[in-house]
């Protein structure tokens, strides 16, 4: 069993309040949840209007399955033109 963790640092340039930021993040999280079997959470920058760091975790028997799932997450995020991916990190446990 392998656990895959990907953290994604986001910039949300048009958010003018925490409420607007949460709306953008909620849409991303809902899309990821409906398409993939992963767990997620906002893990940093909760009090910043235009920044966020999301963590996504998945478990599989093969590393290639984890990579496929985590790459799909990035495609979902990048399809949303309201956010800019600033940085990504991936770890295996």
C-alpha positions in Angstrom: 0.0 0.0 0.0 1.3 3.4 -1.0 0.0 6.8 0.2 0.4 9.8 -2.2 0.2 13.4 -1.0 0.1 16.4 -3.2 0.1 20.0 -2.0 -1.0 22.7 -4.4 -0.3 26.4 -3.7 -2.9 28.6 -5.4 -3.2 32.3 -6.2 -6.8 33.6 -6.7 -6.2 37.0 -8.2 -9.8 38.2 -8.4 -10.9 37.3 -4.9 -11.7 40.4 -2.9 -12.9 38.6 0.3 -12.6 35.3 2.1 -16.2 34.6 1.0 -15.1 34.9 -2.7 -12.1 32.7 -2.1 -14.2 30.0 -0.4 -16.6 30.0 -3.4 -13.7 29.3 -5.8 -12.2 26.6 -3.5 -15.6 25.0 -2.9 -16.1 24.6 -6.7 -12.6 23.0 -7.1 -13.2 20.7 -4.1 -16.6 19.6 -5.4 -15.3 18.8 -8.9 -12.4 16.8 -7.4 -14.7 14.9 -5.0 -17.2 14.0 -7.8 -14.5 12.6 -10.1 -11.8 11.1 -7.9 -11.5 9.1 -4.8 -9.2 11.4 -2.8 -9.3 13.3 0.5 -8.5 17.0 0.6 -8.2 19.9 2.9 -7.1 23.6 2.9 -3.9 23.3 4.9 -2.5 26.8 4.8 -3.4 30.5 4.2 -6.9 30.1 5.5 -6.9 33.8 6.5 -5.6 35.2 3.2 -8.0 36.4 0.5 -6.0 35.5 -2.6 -3.9 32.6 -1.5 -4.6 29.0 -0.5 -2.7 25.7 -0.1 -4.7 22.6 -0.7 -3.6 19.1 0.3 -4.8 16.0 -1.5 -4.2 12.4 -0.3 -4.9 9.1 -2.0 -4.0 5.4 -1.4 -3.3 2.7 -3.9 -1.3 -0.4 -4.4 0.7 1.0 -7.3 2.5 4.3 -7.6 1.3 4.7 -11.2 -2.3 4.7 -10.0 -1.5 7.4 -7.4 0.3 9.5 -10.1 -2.7 9.2 -12.4 -5.1 10.4 -9.8 -3.0 13.3 -8.5 -2.3 14.4 -12.1 -6.1 14.5 -12.7 -6.5 16.8 -9.8 -4.0 19.3 -11.3 -5.9 19.2 -14.6 -9.2 19.9 -12.8 -7.6 22.9 -11.0 -5.9 24.3 -14.1 -9.2 24.1 -16.0 -10.6 26.7 -13.6 -9.5 30.1 -14.9 -10.1 31.8 -11.6 -6.9 30.3 -10.0 -3.2 30.2 -10.8 -1.1 27.2 -9.6 2.0 28.7 -8.0 3.7 25.6 -6.7 3.1 21.9 -6.3 4.8 19.2 -4.2 4.3 15.5 -4.2 5.3 12.9 -1.6 4.9 9.2 -1.1 4.5 7.6 2.3 
